Amino acid sequence: MKSPDGRRLYIQEVSVRDGFQIEPRFIPTERKVALIDRLSRTGLAKIEVTSFVSPKAIPALADAEAVMRAIDRVPGVVYAALVPNVRGCERALDCKVDEINLVMSASETHGRANLRMTPEQSLANFADVVAVARGTGASINVALSTAFGCPFDGDVPPARVLGFVDRYRQLGIGGVSLCDTTGMANPAQVAALCEAVLSRFPDMQVTAHFHNTRGMGLANALATLDVGIVRFDASLGGLGGCPFAPGATGNVCTEDLVHMFETMGYDTGVDLEALLAIARDLPEIVEHDVPGQVIKAGVSTRRYPRPAALA
């Protein structure tokens, strides 16, 4: 399918990392692998498989090596992992990840609560990780949390975000995810910031990462599409959230996002029916309902029999 403006959109799945990391029940390794293998065959551009953090910090992802080594890698899909430090990077590289995803907060308080580091300390850590990853073939992306606002510190000035992105470029990092970690953003705000980043750093691969905490996730995604963003993080079923952000709920739902873009005529490369089939199995895997809407209502092209009273 050809998009109305000729652009291909790239949908990047984060449920098996961002979603599973806060699930209260450990998802067995074999179930994670089976889910990732199914997702790999839907046309998703990237899957963030796991996080190479201390098992004590995130017990839900204690099987990072086992999962990364067991998945069936489909050509054309980028398999990424979040790493917090040099040791995590070394573990991830040993498992042949395609992309190292670093994370820091744009705001001081969230960074100290979530990572126990100030932004400056995070940047120093990034330099060490980049040195370890250099020459391995793995690309590096930074997930910049609270880029659109912090529940503790309030507004984050756009100039502060632009300054961090410039520092990433100086380190030789080629990608950045602008993250609305707590669902504080609005469409006008995200359009302005994303347009500024794209304009100033045209060589940087920019991803939009929205949470749906206040119901504006899809609206924000559409606003960033309008200014040129083509890469979007999303989470199957709308799983996810931030344990260090009061009131934060899950990420933008992957199948809802794909459904929106596809009905608008955009090429996402994703087989929506295959994705929906997987999403319908997700509540059984996590043992609770999920907030996705399209798996409940069906696609907008679904038609029903005429009411018997009209026959």
TIDOTOR-394336 format. One record per residue: residue number from 1; x, y, z of N, C-alpha, C, O in turn. Coordinates in steps of 0.001 Angstrom, whole numbers, plus 500000, padded with zeros to 6 digits. Example, Ala and Ser with C-alpha at 12.3 -4.5 7.8 and 13.67 -1.06 7.14 Angstrom:
<nodes>
domar_neast_nnorth_nup_caeast_canorth_caup_ceast_cnorth_cup_oeast_onorth_oup
1_513190_494310_507800_512300_495500_507800_513200_496700_507800_514236_496681_508465
2_512850_497750_507080_513670_498940_507140_512900_500030_507870_513409_501138_508039
</nodes>
This chain:
<nodes>
domar_neast_nnorth_nup_caeast_canorth_caup_ceast_cnorth_cup_oeast_onorth_oup
1_500847_498804_500000_500000_500000_500000_500878_501240_500000_501844_501325_500758
2_500539_502209_499141_501294_503446_499066_500655_504493_499959_499454_504743_499857
3_501443_505113_500839_500929_506130_501741_500527_507372_500952_501052_507602_499863
4_499604_508177_501482_499150_509364_500754_500261_510352_500437_500175_511078_499446
5_501303_510393_501260_502421_511291_500971_503687_510530_500604_504774_511104_500553
6_503537_509218_500347_504673_508416_499905_505576_507898_501007_506542_507187_500729
7_505277_508243_502265_506158_507828_503368_505800_506446_503891_504626_506087_503980
8_506828_505677_504236_506639_504428_504964_506801_504750_506447_507738_505445_506841
9_505888_504244_507256_505979_504419_508702_506583_503172_509329_506416_502067_508811
10_507280_503347_510437_507979_502257_511109_507424_502104_512522_507526_503016_513343
11_506839_500945_512794_506240_500673_514101_507188_499804_514906_507624_498750_514443
12_507502_500251_516111_508525_499627_516940_507897_499140_518248_507381_499935_519034
13_507947_497842_518467_507235_497195_519569_508057_497180_520856_509218_496773_520854
14_507435_497636_521973_508160_497705_523245_507497_496910_524372_507971_496938_525508
15_506403_496200_524068_505649_495542_525140_506471_494535_525924_506330_494449_527144
16_507328_493771_525257_508044_492693_525936_509187_493212_526808_509804_492445_527548
17_509468_494517_526721_510405_495153_527651_509661_496158_528523_509549_495974_529735
18_509162_497206_527910_508498_498272_528657_507249_497769_529369_506928_498220_530469
19_506544_496832_528736_505336_496289_529342_505613_495234_530389_505122_495317_531515
20_506403_494241_530013_506635_493118_530913_507432_493485_532151_507329_492799_533168
21_508234_494563_532093_509106_494874_533229_508328_495252_534488_508850_495136_535596
22_507070_495708_534323_506307_496090_535508_505156_495130_535798_504336_495387_536680
23_505095_494023_535054_504063_493032_535353_504375_492365_536698_505523_491995_536947
24_503386_492211_537553_503640_491631_538873_503982_490145_538832_504607_489619_539753
25_503571_489474_537762_503849_488041_537641_504929_487816_536589_504871_488393_535502
26_505904_486987_536906_506978_486693_535962_506416_485930_534766_505775_484891_534923
27_506664_486456_533578_506242_485767_532356_507319_484746_532013_508472_485129_531814
28_506985_483466_531938_508002_482445_531658_508781_482735_530380_508246_483277_529412
29_510042_482365_530402_510936_482643_529276_510383_482112_527965_510404_482806_526948
30_509887_480879_527989_509407_480287_526737_508192_481035_526187_507989_481074_524974
31_507387_481624_527063_506235_482398_526594_506701_483727_525988_506146_484186_524990
32_507703_484330_526583_508264_485549_526008_508814_485276_524615_508545_486022_523673
33_509586_484205_524492_510195_483869_523208_509124_483601_522160_509221_484087_521033
34_508103_482829_522524_507032_482511_521579_506308_483779_521129_505970_483918_519953
35_506070_484703_522061_505402_485950_521723_506256_486794_520787_505758_487324_519794
36_507527_486917_521101_508429_487701_520247_508518_487088_518851_508533_487814_517858
37_508577_485779_518770_508649_485124_517462_507397_485402_516637_507487_485582_515422
38_506240_485440_517276_505008_485774_516548_505030_487240_516109_504668_487561_514978
39_505453_488119_517006_505522_489538_516666_506491_489799_515518_506259_490674_514684
40_507570_489037_515482_508590_489219_514439_508032_489014_513040_508580_489533_512067
41_506957_488266_512937_506406_487914_511624_505201_488768_511231_504481_488435_510290
42_504986_489859_511948_503854_490736_511619_504257_491942_510769_503391_492678_510296
43_505552_492149_510571_505993_493308_509809_506460_494472_510655_506723_495553_510127
44_506569_494273_511963_507105_495318_512831_508550_495626_512442_509302_494729_512060
45_508929_496896_512540_510276_497296_512140_511319_496980_513197_512469_496678_512876
46_510913_497049_514460_511856_496856_515562_511109_496255_516739_509930_496540_516947
47_511799_495423_517509_511260_494894_518755_512296_495124_519850_513433_494662_519746
48_511895_495845_520903_512772_495991_522063_512538_494758_522930_511528_494653_523626
49_513478_493840_522876_513278_492487_523396_513306_492427_524915_512487_491743_525528
50_514253_493145_525527_514460_492992_526964_515335_494124_527476_515622_495079_526755
51_515749_494006_528717_516632_494985_529335_517725_494249_530096_517447_493359_530900
52_518963_494627_529834_520097_493982_530495_520478_494767_531759_521547_495369_531859
53_519559_494727_532699_519763_495362_533999_519999_494264_535029_519913_493075_534723
54_520295_494681_536242_520460_493701_537316_519148_492973_537557_518102_493613_537657
55_519182_491648_537653_517958_490889_537959_517315_491320_539271_516105_491184_539447
56_518126_491841_540193_517572_492317_541463_516750_493581_541254_515770_493816_541960
57_517157_494402_540270_516448_495650_540000_515126_495395_539278_514101_495984_539619
58_515157_494508_538273_513945_494187_537507_513863_492666_537369_514294_492115_536356
59_513310_491981_538383_513228_490519_538339_512444_489995_537137_512695_488882_536674
60_511505_490780_536632_510667_490334_535511_511473_490091_534241_511030_489367_533349
61_512672_490703_534157_513516_490547_532970_514846_489879_533325_515869_490123_532685
62_514811_489044_534345_516030_488357_534781_516538_487357_533749_517678_486899_533835
63_515694_487017_532770_516061_486031_531755_516504_486690_530454_516320_486120_529379
64_517083_487877_530540_517425_488654_529339_518274_487854_528354_517948_487783_527169
65_519364_487252_528837_520231_486487_527930_519490_485314_527302_519593_485072_526099
66_518749_484596_528121_518041_483416_527620_517044_483793_526530_516926_483092_525526
67_516331_484891_526723_515344_485319_525730_516035_485775_524448_515661_485356_523353
68_517032_486624_524586_517691_487170_523398_518363_486084_522559_518409_486180_521332
69_518876_485063_523216_519554_484001_522476_518575_483001_521856_518925_482297_520908
70_517354_482936_522387_516415_481913_521929_515488_482383_520813_514926_481554_520098
71_515315_483687_520649_514358_484165_519656_514827_483838_518237_516021_483732_517959
72_513848_483683_517362_514106_483432_515948_514154_484781_515246_513132_485458_515132
73_515318_485174_514780_515483_486516_514221_515057_486536_512746_515585_485800_511912
74_514104_487387_512468_513574_487530_511119_514339_488639_510395_514461_489740_510932
75_514854_488381_509202_515579_489427_508468_514724_490677_508291_513536_490596_507976
76_515344_491825_508497_514641_493085_508357_514103_493641_509654_513753_494820_509720
77_514026_492816_510698_513564_493284_512008_514777_493630_512869_515718_492841_512961
78_514759_494798_513495_515830_495206_514397_515477_494717_515799_514386_494981_516303
79_516415_493999_516423_516208_493481_517776_517057_494309_518740_518287_494259_518715
80_516364_495071_519590_517020_496024_520477_516908_495584_521931_516077_494748_522284
81_517762_496167_522760_517693_495924_524204_518101_497189_524934_519000_497910_524503
82_517428_497447_526044_517797_498575_526882_518979_498163_527756_518992_497062_528306
83_519965_499042_527883_521101_498768_528773_521334_499991_529662_521251_501124_529186
84_521622_499775_530941_521794_500897_531860_523238_501370_532015_523481_502480_532487
85_524199_500527_531617_525598_500836_531900_526508_499962_531040_526040_499190_530204
86_527811_500098_531259_528786_499343_530463_528597_497842_530620_528643_497103_529636
87_528387_497390_531844_528210_495947_532062_526985_495440_531309_527034_494372_530699
88_525893_496191_531344_524709_495803_530595_524969_495788_529102_524472_494916_528388
89_525747_496751_528628_526107_496798_527206_526919_495576_526818_526682_494986_525764
90_527865_495192_527646_528688_494015_527351_527828_492757_527281_528031_491911_526410
91_526874_492632_528191_525973_491471_528178_525134_491463_526903_524952_490418_526278
92_524629_492626_526524_523787_492722_525334_524586_492413_524066_524112_491692_523189
93_525778_492953_523976_526617_492708_522798_526987_491235_522688_527098_490700_521585
94_527175_490588_523815_527489_489162_523811_526336_488348_523246_526535_487234_522761
95_525126_488904_523308_523941_488244_522750_523632_488723_521332_522600_488366_520762
96_524530_489534_520764_524408_489969_519365_523160_490819_519117_522462_490617_518124
97_522879_491761_520008_521749_492658_519762_522067_493559_518572_523231_493841_518287
98_521022_494004_517886_521202_494919_516758_521319_496360_517219_521988_497174_516584
99_520656_496671_518339_520653_498051_518810_520735_498111_520324_520059_497365_521033
100_521571_499009_520797_521676_499326_522221_520794_500532_522480_520961_501577_521850
101_519859_500391_523403_518986_501509_523745_519365_502021_525128_519147_501346_526135
102_519930_503211_525163_520272_503860_526423_519091_504683_526906_518203_505018_526122
103_519074_505008_528175_517956_505792_528700_518456_506816_529705_519336_506534_530518
104_517882_508003_529633_518129_509046_530630_516883_509923_530709_516013_509866_529840
105_516812_510722_531743_515688_511636_531921_516109_513052_531574_517231_513474_531856
106_515185_513777_530956_515444_515180_530662_515346_516034_531915_515896_517134_531973
107_514637_515518_532921_514452_516267_534165_515298_515667_535284_515561_514465_535316
108_515705_516523_536180_516621_516131_537261_515984_515121_538223_516574_514077_538502
109_514800_515421_538723_514203_514591_539769_513825_513209_539249_514074_512209_539922
110_513228_513140_538063_512863_511832_537511_514111_510993_537264_514096_509785_537499
111_515184_511612_536797_516422_510878_536579_516974_510275_537856_517437_509135_537865
112_516924_511036_538923_517432_510530_540196_516523_509445_540764_517006_508499_541386
113_515199_509573_540553_514265_508560_541053_514316_507285_540242_514267_506188_540798
114_514417_507423_538914_514335_506278_538018_515675_505596_537823_515754_504368_537784
115_516738_506397_537700_518060_505861_537347_519116_506092_538420_520230_505576_538332
116_518759_506864_539423_519718_507242_540470_520900_508002_539880_522026_507899_540368
117_520630_508763_538826_521658_509570_538179_521071_510897_537738_519907_510972_537346
118_521875_511934_537802_521496_513210_537211_521693_513099_535694_522363_512173_535234
119_521130_514014_534915_521377_513977_533480_522867_514013_533117_523296_513315_532199
120_523634_514802_533813_525070_514868_533510_525759_513536_533793_526640_513116_533042
121_525360_512879_534868_525931_511560_535155_525531_510556_534084_526331_509701_533704
122_524301_510653_533595_523854_509768_532513_524696_509975_531263_525088_509008_530609
123_524972_511215_530932_525763_511510_529730_527183_510955_529853_527741_510452_528878
124_527757_511045_531031_529089_510472_531244_529054_508963_531072_529978_508376_530510
125_527992_508338_531556_527808_506901_531391_527671_506536_529915_528202_505518_529470
126_526944_507384_529147_526768_507122_527718_528105_507077_526994_528319_506229_526128
127_529000_507984_527346_530305_508027_526684_531045_506709_526877_531702_506221_525957
128_530941_506135_528067_531601_504857_528336_530966_503728_527531_531665_502859_527009
129_529645_503744_527433_528949_502698_526667_529277_502806_525186_529530_501796_524528
130_529274_504017_524663_529607_504217_523244_530991_503678_522936_531207_503076_521884
131_531928_503890_523844_533288_503386_523630_533313_501869_523561_534058_501303_522761
132_532514_501202_524382_532458_499742_524378_531786_499213_523110_532198_498192_522560
133_530752_499913_522655_529978_499438_521505_530610_499775_520164_530253_499192_519140
134_531532_500699_520170_532130_501156_518909_532790_499996_518157_533584_499246_518724
135_532451_499864_516891_533065_498845_516055_532389_497489_516121_532821_496559_515439
136_531348_497348_516916_530671_496046_517046_529576_495848_516006_529127_494724_515784
137_529145_496927_515371_528053_496838_514413_526693_497158_515012_525719_497341_514282
138_526618_497226_516336_525350_497566_516986_525143_499078_516935_526064_499840_517228
139_523957_499511_516569_523632_500935_516586_523253_501341_518008_523001_500489_518860
140_523215_502646_518254_522884_503153_519586_521784_504194_519481_521830_505091_518639
141_520799_504057_520346_519684_504991_520444_519559_505420_521902_519862_504647_522810
142_519114_506646_522120_518846_507119_523474_517359_507371_523632_516760_508095_522836
143_516760_506777_524655_515394_507079_525029_515439_508216_526040_515865_508025_527179
144_514999_509393_525622_515043_510563_526492_513698_510689_527206_512729_511197_526641
145_513652_510223_528444_512420_510249_529234_512057_511675_529638_512908_512564_529666
146_510795_511873_529947_510237_513158_530394_510609_514309_529453_510791_515443_529897
147_510719_514018_528170_511079_515061_527207_509998_516125_527079_510276_517249_526660
148_508762_515774_527440_507642_516704_527293_507088_517180_528632_506056_517850_528676
149_507767_516839_529716_507312_517273_531028_507580_516230_532088_507625_515031_531812
150_507757_516709_533309_508092_515843_534434_507051_516014_535539_506687_517144_535864
151_506562_514910_536127_505562_515034_537192_506114_515644_538473_505350_516016_539364
152_507422_515748_538569_508044_516345_539757_508521_517774_539478_508259_518690_540258
153_509224_517948_538357_509838_519239_538056_508997_520119_537144_509313_521294_536955
154_507927_519564_536574_507069_520366_535709_507572_520441_534284_508102_519467_533748
155_507404_521607_533671_507762_521786_532260_509256_521563_532039_510090_521934_532865
156_509564_520948_530905_510949_520787_530464_511139_521693_529253_510509_521459_528223
157_511979_522713_529338_512145_523641_528218_512629_522921_526959_513513_522068_527047
158_512073_523243_525795_512545_522631_524552_514050_522794_524339_514704_521896_523809
159_514592_523926_524749_516033_524152_524583_516849_523114_525343_517937_522736_524910
160_516332_522660_526462_517028_521635_527254_517058_520315_526481_518086_519639_526440
161_515938_519956_525874_515885_518728_525070_516825_518833_523872_517571_517896_523587
162_516794_519952_523179_517669_520148_522020_519140_520071_522430_519972_519547_521689
163_519450_520591_523599_520829_520519_524086_521274_519092_524329_522407_518731_524012
164_520389_518271_524889_520744_516870_525113_520939_516140_523784_521888_515370_523632
165_520052_516377_522832_520182_515703_521537_521506_516090_520870_522157_515255_520241
166_521893_517345_521011_523173_517780_520463_524329_517050_521130_525309_516706_520468
167_524227_516809_522430_525277_516071_523147_525345_514627_522635_526434_514067_522506
168_524201_514032_522346_524194_512666_521811_524932_512631_520475_525750_511747_520219
169_524628_513598_519645_525272_513643_518326_526784_513779_518471_527542_513152_517731
170_527212_514585_519407_528651_514758_519628_529319_513452_520076_530497_513220_519803
171_528549_512604_520766_529076_511306_521204_529065_510268_520084_529604_509173_520245
172_528457_510608_518957_528371_509666_517850_527142_508786_517896_527096_507762_517215
173_526141_509158_518683_524891_508406_518783_523955_508860_517667_523787_510058_517438
174_523346_507895_516973_522584_508235_515778_521082_508291_515926_520390_508663_514979
175_520549_507930_517097_519093_507900_517244_518644_508400_518603_519351_508257_519601
176_517448_508993_518628_516869_509450_519888_515369_509194_519867_514702_509426_518859
177_514850_508716_520985_513412_508566_521178_512959_509657_522132_513434_509739_523265
178_512042_510493_521669_511486_511546_522515_510295_510961_523255_509268_510650_522651
179_510438_510815_524561_509492_510018_525344_508601_510878_526232_509079_511675_527039
180_507303_510695_526063_506318_511302_526959_506029_510283_528060_504958_509678_528100
181_506981_510112_528929_506995_509032_529918_505758_508988_530796_505324_507912_531208
182_505194_510141_531082_504082_510206_532030_502779_510661_531395_501814_510940_532106
183_502733_510743_530072_501503_511134_529394_501091_512561_529676_499902_512840_529828
184_502054_513476_529751_501768_514882_530041_501648_515730_528783_501173_516864_528844
185_502075_515192_527646_502180_515984_526426_500830_516234_525773_499852_515530_526026
186_500806_517263_524921_499629_517548_524107_500072_517701_522654_501253_517939_522402
187_499157_517572_521693_499547_517574_520281_500311_518815_519826_501273_518692_519068
188_499911_519993_520263_500620_521199_519846_502058_521192_520365_502986_521579_519654
189_502231_520752_521593_503557_520702_522205_504473_519717_521485_505613_520047_521158
190_503970_518503_521238_504836_517494_520620_505166_517864_519188_506273_517599_518719
191_504219_518476_518485_504498_518894_517110_505619_519920_517091_506524_519831_516261
192_505572_520893_517994_506585_521947_518024_507961_521396_518361_508947_521748_517714
193_508035_520526_519380_509339_520002_519780_509901_519060_518720_511081_519147_518380
194_509074_518166_518199_509570_517221_517192_510016_517945_515933_511026_517582_515331
195_509274_518959_515535_509670_519734_514356_511011_520421_514592_511839_520496_513684
196_511227_520922_515806_512485_521586_516131_513652_520600_516091_514724_520922_515579
197_513442_519396_516635_514509_518385_516633_514825_517941_515206_515993_517837_514832
198_513800_517682_514418_514022_517256_513034_514732_518333_512224_515597_518030_511403
199_514370_519577_512455_514971_520680_511716_516439_520882_512076_517278_521105_511204
200_516735_520802_513361_518113_521060_513803_519024_519860_513604_520227_520020_513394
201_518452_518641_513669_519269_517430_513562_518712_516515_512474_518204_515436_512782
202_518797_516924_511215_518200_516134_510131_518838_514767_509935_518243_513882_509320
203_520056_514593_510460_520735_513305_510320_520412_512354_511472_520858_511206_511458
204_519651_512801_512461_519327_511976_513622_518043_511190_513362_517060_511749_512876
205_518051_509897_513683_516859_509064_513555_515996_509301_514795_516378_508937_515908
206_514836_509910_514591_513994_510343_515712_512752_509458_515821_512049_509229_514836
207_512495_508967_517030_511328_508133_517322_510418_508862_518304_510890_509514_519235
208_509106_508746_518088_508120_509282_519032_507658_508151_519945_507278_507078_519476
209_507693_508401_521244_507342_507388_522246_506331_508017_523205_506687_508826_524061
210_505064_507630_523044_504006_508246_523844_503331_507241_524763_503181_506065_524433
211_502928_507740_525925_502077_506990_526836_500670_507577_526772_500480_508736_526404
212_499703_506763_527132_498317_507164_526971_497660_507527_528304_496452_507362_528475
213_498453_508013_529228_497997_508273_530589_496770_509175_530635_495871_508954_531446
214_496725_510169_529790_495594_511106_529776_494808_511036_528466_494125_511986_528084
215_494917_509904_527794_494108_509663_526618_494526_510412_525370_493743_510497_524423
216_495746_510965_525333_496167_511747_524166_497252_511072_523332_497862_511710_522473
217_497495_509785_523580_498580_509113_522884_498434_509108_521375_499372_509475_520668
218_497283_508702_520866_497087_508648_519415_497078_510044_518809_497613_510248_517720
219_496475_511010_519500_496476_512386_519002_497898_512924_518908_498241_513617_517951
220_498716_512609_519893_500113_513048_519858_500881_512382_518720_501695_513025_518057
221_500624_511095_518493_501282_510398_517389_500916_511041_516059_501778_511231_515201
222_499649_511375_515886_499205_512008_514650_499844_513384_514465_500194_513767_513348
223_499993_514119_515558_500617_515444_515477_502072_515351_515050_502552_516192_514291
224_502780_514329_515535_504184_514185_515144_504313_513680_513709_505257_514035_513003
225_503368_512856_513284_503351_512427_511881_503258_513636_510966_503921_513689_509930
226_502439_514604_511345_502218_515793_510513_503470_516648_510349_503576_517405_509385
227_504429_516537_511287_505654_517342_511158_506836_516529_510653_507947_517050_510554
228_506609_515238_510327_507674_514477_509684_508187_513249_510399_509049_512555_509859
229_507696_512946_511594_508117_511734_512299_507560_510508_511574_506395_510494_511175
230_508397_509481_511407_507942_508249_510756_508182_507019_511619_507806_505913_511228
231_508799_507186_512779_509096_506057_513664_508340_506226_514982_508390_507281_515615
232_507638_505162_515381_506785_505228_516550_506961_503992_517424_506829_502863_516950
233_507261_504212_518707_507213_503124_519683_505759_502877_520069_504957_503809_520139
234_505432_501627_520316_504085_501285_520769_504160_499942_521482_505138_499205_521354
235_503101_499637_522241_503106_498433_523069_501835_497627_522829_500727_498154_522928
236_502002_496361_522517_500873_495481_522266_499874_495562_523424_500253_495456_524590
237_498609_495750_523092_497579_495805_524120_497592_497060_524963_496717_497240_525810
238_498575_497942_524750_498702_499130_525593_499380_498858_526917_499211_499622_527868
239_500159_497761_526996_500888_497462_528227_501946_498523_528497_502352_499255_527595
240_502384_498596_529737_503508_499458_530067_503174_500465_531146_502120_500404_531780
241_504099_501394_531339_503959_502401_532381_505312_502690_532984_506313_502087_532596
242_505349_503590_533909_506611_503950_534562_506449_503840_536070_505626_504548_536649
243_507210_502973_536717_507059_502803_538168_507487_504026_538970_507181_504127_540158
244_508199_504963_538321_508670_506145_539033_507946_507410_538576_508458_508520_538723
245_506736_507223_538014_505941_508364_537571_504535_508208_538125_503781_507367_537635
246_504162_508979_539117_502844_508833_539736_501713_508918_538708_501629_509878_537943
247_500848_507904_538699_499681_507911_537833_499923_507483_536407_498974_507413_535625
248_501161_507193_536036_501458_506844_534646_500852_505490_534294_500900_504543_535079
249_500280_505426_533091_499713_504168_532609_500482_503716_531376_501595_504178_531123
250_499887_502817_530617_500606_502159_529547_500925_503010_528336_500477_504148_528198
251_501720_502408_527462_502119_503048_526220_500962_503101_525233_499931_502457_525427
252_501148_503870_524180_500215_503832_523066_500098_502382_522596_501103_501682_522468
253_498881_501942_522342_498617_500548_521966_499012_500300_520511_498579_501028_519617
254_499825_499287_520273_500346_499029_518931_499240_498803_517919_499231_499430_516859
255_498306_497914_518234_497276_497602_517237_496352_498789_516991_495855_498958_515877
256_496112_499618_518014_495294_500813_517816_496027_501828_516939_495422_502470_516080
257_497338_501968_517164_498142_502889_516367_498195_502449_514908_498002_503258_514001
258_498458_501163_514689_498504_500650_513321_497148_500811_512643_497075_501205_511478
259_496085_500510_513366_494741_500654_512811_494488_502098_512378_493957_502331_511292
260_494861_503067_513213_494664_504473_512871_495420_504834_511594_494851_505409_510667
261_496699_504494_511557_497507_504852_510391_497010_504152_509121_496938_504765_508056
262_496670_502869_509244_496221_502115_508072_494910_502659_507527_494742_502758_506311
263_493965_503018_508420_492700_503555_507938_492881_504929_507290_492042_505358_506498
264_493966_505612_507624_494289_506885_506982_495017_506692_505655_495267_507653_504928
265_495355_505439_505348_496014_505152_504090_497517_505055_504149_498167_504974_503107
266_498096_505061_505352_499550_504988_505483_500040_503547_505491_499370_502640_505984
267_501212_503369_504937_501856_502059_504899_502705_501883_506139_503733_502543_506290
268_502284_500995_507032_503056_500709_508245_503911_499456_508088_504784_499188_508913
269_503661_498697_507038_504372_497440_506858_503880_496333_507765_504422_495229_507736
270_502856_496605_508579_502383_495647_509579_501106_494962_509107_500203_495603_508569
271_501048_493660_509315_499842_492873_509047_498923_493044_510257_499124_492397_511285
272_497920_493907_510137_497072_494247_511269_496309_493043_511790_496192_492873_513004
273_495790_492207_510912_495033_491044_511371_495918_490093_512173_495486_489536_513182
274_497156_489910_511721_498092_489050_512465_498404_489659_513826_498503_488948_514826
275_498557_490974_513856_498845_491658_515119_497668_491533_516077_497862_491306_517272
276_496447_491680_515563_495262_491563_516400_495113_490151_516969_494681_489979_518109
277_495466_489157_516182_495390_487774_516662_496310_487568_517859_495962_486855_518800
278_497478_488189_517822_498413_488088_518947_497881_488874_520145_497953_488409_521282
279_497350_490059_519882_496830_490896_520965_495688_490214_521707_495540_490384_522917
280_494889_489452_520992_493767_488756_521644_494255_487697_522627_493534_487339_523559
281_495465_487197_522428_496026_486192_523331_496741_486815_524524_497076_486118_525482
282_496975_488128_524470_497789_488780_525493_497167_488728_526894_497900_488484_527853
283_495854_488946_527066_495306_488882_528425_495553_487547_529114_495728_487505_530331
284_495569_486470_528361_495838_485158_528963_497298_485055_529396_497604_484390_530386
285_498193_485704_528669_499621_485648_529005_499914_486448_530274_500650_485990_531147
286_499331_487650_530370_499622_488513_531524_498601_488339_532657_498762_488895_533743
287_497564_487567_532386_496532_487254_533379_495749_488470_533861_495388_488554_535035
288_495487_489406_532959_494590_490520_533251_494170_491163_531938_494783_490931_530896
289_493131_491967_531999_492663_492664_530809_493702_493702_530379_494525_494147_531179
290_493647_494075_529099_494558_495099_528571_493717_496220_527965_492584_495986_527543
291_494267_497440_527918_493442_498590_527530_493220_498800_526041_492506_499731_525670
292_493802_497971_525164_493621_498159_523735_492158_498200_523336_491337_497462_523880
293_491833_499066_522384_490438_499261_521982_490034_498446_520763_488919_497926_520716
294_490910_498325_519781_490524_497655_518538_490266_496165_518764_489418_495584_518087
295_490977_495537_519701_490699_494120_519956_489329_493940_520607_488767_492845_520575
296_488798_494992_521188_487461_494910_521786_486369_495258_520770_485357_494562_520678
297_486575_496323_520018_485539_496808_519103_485643_496212_517706_484666_496197_516956
298_486838_495717_517355_487050_495259_515988_487499_496412_515097_487388_497577_515479
299_488004_496086_513910_488456_497122_512985_487257_497910_512475_486126_497425_512503
300_487514_499131_512010_486419_500007_511601_485712_499529_510339_484608_499980_510036
301_486344_498618_509602_485705_498083_508392_484793_496892_508705_484151_496342_507810
302_484745_496507_509957_483880_495388_510339_482414_495762_510111_481991_496867_510449
303_481646_494837_509539_480229_495071_509285_479383_494012_509970_479808_492867_510120
304_478184_494398_510383_477288_493504_511115_476015_493259_510312_475662_494058_509444
305_475333_492166_510598_474058_491922_509921_473051_493032_510247_473092_493619_511329
306_472163_493307_509315_471120_494290_509586_470254_493807_510741_469986_492611_510855
307_469810_494725_511603_468905_494320_512701_467677_493597_512160_467120_493977_511130
308_467271_492561_512862_466136_491746_512411_464880_492594_512222_464065_492305_511346
309_464719_493623_513025_463509_494461_512945_463425_495231_511628_462352_495693_511239
310_464595_495369_510927_464615_496116_509665_464463_495209_508463_464355_495684_507333
311_464453_493887_508701_464401_492946_507585_463050_493053_506859_462814_492338_505886
</nodes>
